[in-house]
Amino acid sequence: MTVLTSSPPVGPVSGGRSRPVATSLIVLTGVFLSSLDLFIVNIAFPSISATYHGESLSSISWVLSAYTIVFAAALVPAGRWADRAGRKRAFLLGLGIFTAASALCAVAPTLGVLVAARVVQALGGALMLPTSLGLLLPAFGPARKGAAIGLWSAVGGAAAAFGPPIGGLLVQASWRWVFLVNLPFSVVALVFGVRLLREVRDPEARRADLLGAGLLSVAVASLVAGIVEGHDWGWTSARILGVFAVAVASGAWLVARSRHHPSPVIEPAVIRHRAVALADVSSLVFFGGFGALVLGGVLFLTGVWHESVLRAGFMIAPGPLVAGLTAFPGGVLGARFGHRAVGTVGSLLFAAGGVFWVTHLGTSPDWLGAYLPGSVLTGVGVGLMLPSLGGAATAPLPPERFATGTALYAMTRQIGVALGVASLVAILGTTTGPDLTAFHHAWIFMIACSLAAGLVLQGVGARAKETADAGAVPLDEGRPAVSVAPVAHVVPSAPVVPAGAAVGCATTP
């Protein structure tokens, strides 16, 4: 699901009386619904595929990938615009867009309309989620900052844990209900939000690089398209080579633009720090395996074991629950023993879950003996890995670079999920039927991603106390630090609650 990480801008301007209870109810309603939406859409995937039965698996996968790609690209520009224009305004606008797009998803007559509506949903989420914690923290005040972050994290974790079974229940009526369920709660939050939320803004915030965000979207979307369509178009066909060329060209343009733009989507001063860059690469690779796990579990249970979506939702739920329970201890252990050590254990446990599935899962259903142990192992792995990755990607940064560092980490997570889903589709081919060998190959891909992520993480410092004093990222001469309130989004799968008090980061996959 989600990740949410945030650091409030320096010197925000706000007004009005603090209303912590009212602010919490309004803001956390938006956080819960957006988080829940991602999980139940993932569970609803087989039912959506059945509705648009004439479409290939690669085409249906854009229901998930389009949201992830657009959210990743819009996260930083949305956060920066919210700081300038006002977080209340951005949150309510995002919630309104998200609500309208949910209604459009529910009535989508074609797959193309559904994918387009998901893109609009992503834009709403990119406006709403980065501002949610930015509104919550001022309402609680500095003395209760920890309580605010913990409450916000718990809501995201609850949505992740309850998402699969709730999604399974809603799909019994129709997959369209996974979108319709948002509407009444969103409308109530909007009405009260207009009246009760107070505005918070930062007049010093810089303008966002919208062209850079567009280049990032084009680069990732082209790469995903090449992966998911390679089986049908032919890996050496002119179309596949063309989309890969577009991905390379767009990515190169983005890198060149980021070196000179005053407020880039990718901050060069952040990625020049070796430990931070390696942590972000590790996150990208790990979430590739994570994306394959999330969708692959649903497709395996419904396609190979022929379980109903309802039963599949309850079968998947223990994994997110275990991840949520493990995440906070994982953050504490990372602060004590180092992010590299704890993350390495997490990557090994995640891989061990994949190995268990490869060696134990067969065509005969055996949830207790064959599926659940692997789900628990991967859940613990996620719970240890995510706070470690979040800490490693941000702890070495000085305070003025923390926000942009968390934004970059959030983007790598989302992009990794999109690439993982695309890779799963390429591995499974054109069918989600009972091809056990193909799913074994998917678990092997998941194992390889986790081990590779753990290997990359070895380049990060051994101790969590590697902070700005021991390798701070120097500010570019003439370029002031950019302050945003980014929040890594909820991605479809297990919950990850706080990434540890040491880094002040809350995440929910």
C-alpha positions in Angstrom: 0.0 0.0 0.0 1.2 3.2 1.1 3.7 4.9 2.1 3.5 8.2 3.6 6.5 10.2 4.7 6.5 13.8 5.5 8.4 16.7 6.9 6.6 20.0 7.3 8.0 23.0 5.4 10.1 25.4 7.1 8.2 28.4 8.5 4.7 27.5 7.4 2.1 30.2 7.6 -1.2 29.2 9.2 -4.2 30.7 10.8 -7.2 29.9 12.8 -7.9 27.9 15.9 -6.4 24.4 16.2 -9.0 21.6 16.0 -7.1 18.4 16.4 -10.1 16.1 16.7 -12.0 17.6 13.8 -8.8 17.8 11.7 -8.0 14.2 12.5 -11.5 12.9 11.5 -11.5 14.8 8.2 -7.9 14.2 7.1 -7.7 10.5 8.3 -11.0 9.8 6.4 -9.2 10.7 3.2 -6.1 8.7 4.2 -8.2 5.6 5.0 -10.3 5.7 1.8 -7.3 6.3 -0.5 -5.4 3.5 1.2 -8.4 1.2 1.3 -9.1 1.9 -2.4 -5.7 0.6 -3.5 -6.0 -2.6 -1.6 -9.5 -3.5 -2.7 -8.8 -2.6 -6.3 -6.0 -5.1 -6.2 -8.4 -7.8 -4.8 -11.0 -6.8 -7.4 -8.5 -7.4 -10.3 -9.8 -10.9 -11.3 -13.4 -9.6 -11.3 -12.4 -6.5 -13.4 -10.7 -8.9 -15.8 -13.8 -11.0 -16.1 -15.9 -7.9 -16.9 -13.6 -6.9 -19.7 -13.1 -10.4 -20.9 -12.0 -9.4 -24.4 -9.0 -7.6 -23.0 -5.6 -9.2 -22.4 -3.9 -9.4 -19.0 -1.3 -6.9 -20.1 -4.1 -4.4 -20.9 -6.0 -5.0 -17.6 -2.7 -4.5 -15.7 -2.8 -0.8 -16.6 -5.7 -0.4 -14.1 -3.0 -0.8 -11.4 0.1 0.6 -13.2 -1.5 3.8 -14.5 -2.3 4.9 -11.0 1.1 4.0 -9.6 3.1 5.8 -12.4 1.1 9.0 -12.3 1.1 9.1 -8.6 4.9 8.7 -8.5 5.4 11.5 -11.0 2.9 13.9 -9.5 4.0 13.5 -5.9 6.7 16.1 -5.7 5.0 18.7 -7.9 1.8 18.3 -6.0 3.6 18.7 -2.6 5.3 21.8 -3.7 2.2 23.4 -5.2 0.3 22.6 -1.9 3.0 24.4 0.1 2.6 27.5 -2.0 -1.2 27.5 -2.6 -2.2 26.1 0.8 -2.5 22.5 2.2 -6.1 22.8 3.0 -6.9 23.9 -0.5 -4.7 21.1 -2.0 -6.2 18.4 0.3 -9.8 19.3 -0.4 -9.1 19.7 -4.1 -7.4 16.3 -4.1 -10.2 14.7 -2.2 -12.7 16.1 -4.6 -10.8 14.9 -7.6 -10.4 11.5 -6.0 -14.1 11.3 -5.2 -15.2 12.3 -8.7 -12.7 9.9 -10.3 -14.0 7.1 -8.0 -17.5 7.6 -9.3 -16.2 7.6 -12.9 -14.3 4.3 -12.2 -17.5 2.7 -10.9 -19.5 3.5 -14.1 -16.7 3.0 -16.6 -18.2 1.3 -19.6 -14.8 0.3 -21.2 -11.4 -0.5 -20.0 -10.0 2.7 -21.5 -12.4 4.8 -19.5 -11.5 2.9 -16.3 -7.7 3.4 -16.9 -8.3 7.1 -17.6 -10.3 7.5 -14.4 -7.5 5.8 -12.5 -5.1 8.4 -13.8 -7.4 11.1 -12.5 -7.6 9.3 -9.2 -3.8 9.3 -9.0 -3.7 13.1 -9.5 -6.2 13.5 -6.7 -4.2 11.2 -4.4 -1.0 13.0 -5.2 -2.6 16.2 -4.0 -4.4 14.7 -1.0 -1.8 12.4 0.6 1.2 14.7 0.8 -0.9 17.3 2.6 -2.7 15.0 5.0 0.1 14.8 7.5 1.1 18.4 6.8 -2.4 19.4 8.1 -2.4 17.0 10.9 0.9 18.0 12.5 0.1 21.7 13.0 -3.3 20.8 14.5 -1.6 18.6 17.2 1.3 20.9 17.8 5.0 20.1 18.3 4.5 18.5 21.7 2.1 15.8 20.2 3.9 15.3 16.9 4.6 11.6 17.7 1.0 11.0 18.5 -0.1 12.6 15.3 2.3 10.5 13.2 1.3 7.3 15.1 -2.4 8.0 14.6 -1.9 8.7 10.9 0.3 5.6 10.4 -2.2 3.4 12.2 -5.0 4.5 9.9 -3.0 3.6 6.8 -2.0 0.3 8.4 -5.7 -0.5 9.3 -6.7 0.2 5.7 -4.1 -2.2 4.5 -5.0 -5.0 6.9 -8.7 -4.7 6.3 -8.5 -4.0 2.6 -8.4 -7.6 1.3 -11.4 -9.0 3.2 -13.4 -5.8 2.7 -12.6 -5.9 -1.0 -13.6 -9.6 -1.1 -17.0 -8.7 0.4 -17.7 -5.8 -1.9 -16.8 -7.7 -5.0 -19.6 -10.2 -4.1 -22.0 -7.5 -5.3 -19.8 -6.1 -8.0 -16.2 -4.8 -8.4 -17.7 -1.4 -9.0 -18.6 -1.2 -5.3 -14.9 -1.0 -4.5 -15.1 2.5 -6.0 -18.6 3.4 -4.9 -17.8 2.8 -1.3 -15.6 5.9 -1.3 -18.4 8.4 -2.2 -20.5 8.9 0.9 -17.5 9.2 3.3 -15.6 11.4 0.9 -18.6 13.8 0.5 -19.0 14.1 4.3 -15.2 14.8 4.7 -15.4 17.4 2.0 -18.3 19.3 3.6 -16.8 19.4 7.0 -13.3 20.0 5.6 -14.4 23.2 4.0 -15.8 24.5 7.3 -13.3 23.2 9.8 -9.8 22.7 8.4 -7.4 25.7 8.8 -5.1 26.7 6.0 -1.3 26.1 6.2 1.0 27.4 3.5 4.7 28.2 2.9 5.2 31.4 0.9 8.9 30.5 0.4 8.1 27.3 -1.5 9.3 27.1 -5.1 7.3 26.3 -8.2 7.2 22.7 -9.3 8.8 21.3 -12.5 5.7 20.1 -14.3 7.7 19.2 -17.5 10.0 17.1 -15.4 7.0 15.2 -13.9 5.7 14.6 -17.4 9.1 13.3 -18.5 9.2 10.9 -15.5 5.7 9.6 -16.4 6.6 9.1 -20.1 9.8 7.3 -19.2 8.3 4.9 -16.7 5.1 4.3 -18.7 7.2 3.5 -21.8 9.3 1.1 -19.9 6.2 -0.6 -18.4 4.6 -0.8 -21.8 7.6 -2.4 -23.3 7.7 -5.0 -20.6 4.0 -5.9 -20.6 3.6 -5.9 -24.4 6.8 -7.6 -25.2 5.1 -11.1 -25.3 2.4 -9.9 -27.7 4.4 -7.5 -29.9 7.6 -9.5 -30.0 10.6 -8.5 -27.9 12.7 -7.5 -31.0 9.8 -5.8 -32.9 10.1 -2.2 -34.0 7.3 -1.2 -31.6 9.0 -2.7 -28.5 12.4 -1.2 -29.5 10.6 2.1 -30.1 9.0 2.3 -26.7 12.2 1.3 -24.9 14.0 4.1 -26.9 11.3 6.6 -25.7 11.9 5.4 -22.1 15.7 6.0 -22.5 15.4 9.3 -24.2 12.8 10.6 -21.7 14.9 9.5 -18.8 18.0 11.1 -20.2 16.1 14.4 -20.7 14.8 14.2 -17.2 18.3 13.7 -15.7 19.7 16.6 -17.8 16.8 18.9 -16.8 17.1 18.0 -13.1 20.7 19.2 -13.1 19.7 22.8 -14.0 16.1 23.3 -12.9 15.8 25.3 -9.6 13.1 22.9 -8.3 13.6 19.5 -10.0 11.6 16.4 -9.6 14.8 14.5 -8.9 17.2 16.5 -6.7 20.8 15.9 -7.8 22.2 17.0 -4.4 20.3 14.2 -2.8 21.2 11.3 -5.1 24.9 12.4 -5.1 25.0 10.9 -1.5 26.2 7.4 -2.1 24.2 5.8 0.8 21.0 7.6 -0.2 21.4 6.6 -3.9 22.0 3.0 -3.0 19.0 2.9 -0.6 16.8 4.3 -3.3 18.1 1.7 -5.8 17.5 -1.0 -3.3 13.9 0.3 -2.8 13.3 0.3 -6.5 14.4 -3.3 -6.8 12.7 -4.6 -3.7 9.4 -3.1 -4.7 9.7 -4.8 -8.0 9.5 -8.1 -6.2 6.8 -6.6 -3.9 4.6 -5.6 -6.8 4.8 -9.1 -8.2 3.9 -10.6 -4.8 0.9 -8.3 -4.4 -0.9 -9.1 -7.7 0.6 -12.6 -8.0 -1.0 -13.8 -4.8 -4.5 -12.8 -5.9 -4.1 -14.3 -9.4 -2.6 -17.5 -8.0 -5.4 -18.1 -5.4 -8.2 -17.3 -7.9 -6.6 -18.8 -11.0 -4.7 -21.9 -9.8 -6.7 -22.8 -6.7 -9.9 -21.4 -8.1 -10.8 -19.7 -4.8 -13.5 -17.1 -4.8 -12.4 -13.4 -4.5 -13.9 -13.4 -1.0 -11.9 -16.4 0.2 -8.8 -15.0 -1.5 -9.2 -11.7 0.4 -9.3 -13.5 3.7 -6.4 -15.8 2.7 -4.2 -12.8 1.8 -5.0 -10.7 4.9 -2.5 -12.4 7.3 0.5 -11.1 5.3 -0.5 -7.4 5.5 -1.4 -7.9 9.2 2.0 -9.4 10.0 3.8 -6.7 8.1 2.0 -4.0 10.0 2.8 -5.6 13.4 6.5 -6.0 12.4 7.1 -2.6 11.0 7.3 -0.6 14.2 9.7 -3.1 15.9 11.6 -3.1 12.6 12.1 0.7 12.8 13.3 0.4 16.5 15.7 -2.3 15.6 17.0 -0.3 12.7 17.8 2.6 14.9 19.6 0.3 17.3 21.5 -2.1 15.0 21.6 -0.2 11.7 19.3 -0.1 8.7 21.6 -2.3 6.7 21.6 -5.1 9.2 17.8 -5.1 9.7 17.1 -4.6 6.0 19.3 -7.6 5.2 17.4 -9.8 7.5 14.2 -8.5 6.0 15.3 -9.2 2.4 16.3 -12.7 3.4 13.0 -13.5 5.1 11.1 -12.1 2.1 13.1 -14.3 -0.2 12.6 -17.3 2.1 8.8 -16.8 1.8 9.2 -17.0 -2.0 11.4 -20.1 -1.7 8.8 -21.8 0.5 6.1 -21.1 -2.1 8.2 -22.4 -5.0 8.9 -25.7 -3.1 5.4 -26.1 -1.4 2.7 -24.6 -3.6 0.9 -27.0 -5.9 -2.3 -27.2 -7.8 -4.1 -28.7 -4.8 -5.3 -26.0 -2.3 -3.5 -26.1 1.1 -3.7 -22.7 2.6 -2.6 -23.6 6.1 0.4 -25.8 5.2 1.6 -24.3 1.9 0.4 -20.7 1.5 0.2 -19.2 5.0 3.8 -19.9 6.1 5.1 -18.2 3.0 2.7 -15.3 3.6 4.0 -14.9 7.1 7.6 -14.9 6.1 7.1 -12.3 3.3 5.0 -10.2 5.8 7.8 -10.2 8.3 10.3 -9.4 5.6 8.3 -6.4 4.4 7.9 -5.2 8.0 11.6 -5.2 8.5 12.7 -4.1 5.0 10.5 -1.0 4.6 11.5 1.0 7.7 15.1 0.0 6.9 14.9 1.3 3.4 13.1 4.5 4.5 15.7 5.1 7.2 18.7 4.4 4.9 17.3 6.7 2.3 16.8 9.7 4.6 18.9 9.4 7.8 22.2 10.5 6.1 20.6 13.8 4.9 20.7 17.1 6.6 17.4 18.6 7.8 17.0 20.9 4.8 17.2 17.9 2.4 15.0 15.5 4.3 11.8 16.3 2.6 13.2 15.9 -0.9 15.0 12.7 0.2 11.7 11.2 1.3 10.0 12.3 -1.9 12.7 10.5 -4.0 12.3 7.4 -1.8 8.5 7.5 -2.3 8.9 7.8 -6.1 11.3 4.8 -6.2 8.8 2.7 -4.3 5.9 3.5 -6.7 8.0 3.0 -9.8 9.3 -0.3 -8.4 5.7 -1.5 -7.9 4.8 -0.5 -11.5 7.8 -2.4 -12.9 7.0 -5.4 -10.7 3.4 -5.7 -11.9 4.6 -5.3 -15.5 7.3 -8.0 -15.0 4.6 -10.3 -13.4 2.4 -9.9 -16.5 5.3 -10.6 -18.8 6.1 -13.8 -16.8 2.5 -15.1 -16.7 2.0 -14.3 -20.4 -1.5 -13.9 -21.7 -3.4 -16.1 -19.2 -4.1 -16.1 -15.5 -5.2 -19.7 -15.5 -3.8 -22.7 -13.7 -0.2 -22.5 -15.1 1.7 -23.5 -11.9 5.1 -23.2 -13.6 4.5 -19.6 -14.6 3.7 -18.7 -11.0 6.8 -20.5 -9.8 8.8 -18.3 -12.2 7.0 -15.3 -10.7 8.0 -16.3 -7.2 11.6 -16.8 -8.4 11.5 -13.2 -9.8 10.3 -12.0 -6.4 13.1 -13.9 -4.7 15.7 -12.5 -7.1 14.5 -8.9 -6.5 14.6 -9.3 -2.7 18.1 -10.8 -2.7 19.3 -8.1 -5.1 17.8 -5.4 -3.0 19.6 -6.8 0.1 22.8 -7.0 -1.8 22.6 -3.3 -2.9 21.8 -2.4 0.7 25.2 -3.7 1.7 26.7 -0.5 0.3 24.8 1.6 2.9 26.5 2.5 6.1 26.3 -0.1 8.9 25.0 2.2 11.6 21.8 4.2 11.6 23.7 7.1 13.2 25.2 8.0 9.8 23.5 11.3 9.8 24.1 14.6 8.2 27.2 15.2 10.4 28.8 12.1 8.9 28.3 12.7 5.3 25.8 15.5 4.8 24.7 16.3 1.3 26.1 19.8 0.4 23.6 22.4 -0.8 24.1 23.4 -4.4 25.6 26.8 -4.5 22.9 29.4 -5.4 20.1 26.8 -5.0 18.2 26.9 -1.7 16.8 23.7 -0.3 13.3 22.9 -1.4 10.8 22.1 1.2 7.9 19.9 0.4 5.6 17.6 2.4 5.7 14.5 0.3 4.0 11.3 1.2 4.8 8.0 -0.4 1.5 6.5 -1.4 -0.2 3.4 -0.4 0.7 0.6 -2.8 -1.4 -2.5 -3.2 -0.4 -5.0 -0.6 0.8 -5.5 3.0 0.7 -2.6 5.4 3.8 -0.9 6.6 3.2 1.3 9.6 5.8 3.8 10.9 9.3 3.6 9.4 10.6 4.3 12.8 10.6 7.4 15.0 14.2 8.0 14.1 13.3 9.0 10.6 9.8 10.3 11.3 8.4 8.4 8.4 5.2 6.4 8.0 4.6 4.0 5.3 1.9 1.6 4.2 2.4 -0.7 1.2 
